[in-house]
């Protein structure tokens, strides 16, 4: 079994790469999901590759602002990017 040491610099680089990919996806022209200002929960989970429970935790902790319309939750793309950039 090989031991791999991951440094803080490695993690920051990885975060940077993920943010760039997300920005590219969110700014892609012609894509319906990417061009909308507000995204449904399912779109956010797919974009961030997270579970429904993780998204619920982000809501409950106030990490990711949302709006509830009827029985659906909506999230602004701008707020998703701010959340991702907050720790960097």
C-alpha positions as MATLAB code, in Angstrom:
seq = 'XXXXXXXXXXXXXXXXXXXXXXXXXXXXXXXXXXXXXXXXXXXXXXXXXXXXXXXXXXXXXXXXXXXXXXXXXXXXXXXXXXXXXXXX';
ca = [
       0.000    0.000    0.000;
       1.436    3.327   -1.043;
       1.191    6.321    1.292;
       0.492    9.633   -0.404;
       0.973   12.909    1.445;
      -1.418   15.683    0.463;
      -0.336   19.173    1.413;
      -2.373   22.306    1.963;
      -0.972   23.598   -1.327;
      -2.330   20.480   -3.091;
      -5.776   21.004   -1.566;
      -5.854   24.684   -2.520;
      -4.856   23.808   -6.095;
      -7.599   21.174   -6.237;
     -10.150   23.670   -4.923;
      -9.045   26.183   -7.527;
      -9.456   23.643  -10.312;
     -12.930   22.655   -9.128;
     -14.020   26.302   -8.885;
     -12.807   26.987  -12.415;
     -14.716   23.979  -13.749;
     -17.883   25.057  -11.926;
     -17.564   28.612  -13.214;
     -17.112   27.312  -16.744;
     -20.202   25.129  -16.401;
     -22.271   27.956  -14.937;
     -21.187   30.450  -17.590;
     -21.509   28.096  -20.549;
     -23.620   29.675  -23.258;
     -26.567   27.815  -24.714;
     -27.040   25.463  -21.759;
     -30.450   25.819  -20.174;
     -29.407   25.011  -16.601;
     -26.232   27.043  -16.799;
     -27.896   30.198  -18.116;
     -30.582   30.453  -15.444;
     -30.081   32.753  -12.491;
     -32.026   30.453  -10.143;
     -31.417   26.708   -9.908;
     -33.600   23.993   -8.374;
     -32.240   21.673   -5.697;
     -31.751   18.842   -8.181;
     -29.676   21.115  -10.439;
     -27.507   22.246   -7.515;
     -26.968   18.664   -6.323;
     -25.963   17.609   -9.827;
     -23.677   20.601  -10.282;
     -21.905   20.190   -6.932;
     -22.168   16.390   -6.924;
     -23.661   16.304   -3.431;
     -26.467   14.335   -1.811;
     -29.884   15.725   -0.826;
     -28.791   15.525    2.829;
     -25.663   17.581    2.198;
     -27.698   20.250    0.424;
     -30.167   20.266    3.320;
     -27.268   20.765    5.764;
     -26.020   23.733    3.711;
     -29.510   25.261    3.968;
     -29.938   24.545    7.679;
     -26.525   25.974    8.601;
     -27.188   29.097    6.517;
     -24.163   28.326    4.333;
     -26.150   28.512    1.106;
     -28.992   31.057    0.819;
     -32.184   29.809   -0.809;
     -35.780   30.718   -1.574;
     -38.682   28.368   -1.105;
     -41.501   28.619   -3.620;
     -44.319   26.205   -2.937;
     -42.576   22.954   -2.068;
     -39.411   23.652   -4.078;
     -36.120   25.230   -3.054;
     -34.276   27.579   -5.411;
     -30.667   28.804   -5.258;
     -28.961   31.665   -7.087;
     -25.864   30.772   -9.096;
     -24.146   33.825   -7.615;
     -24.745   32.522   -4.075;
     -23.319   29.109   -4.984;
     -20.122   30.725   -6.289;
     -19.860   32.963   -3.203;
     -20.208   29.911   -0.952;
     -17.482   28.060   -2.852;
     -15.142   31.061   -2.773;
     -15.798   31.919    0.887;
     -13.164   29.556    2.268;
     -10.483   30.612   -0.187;
];
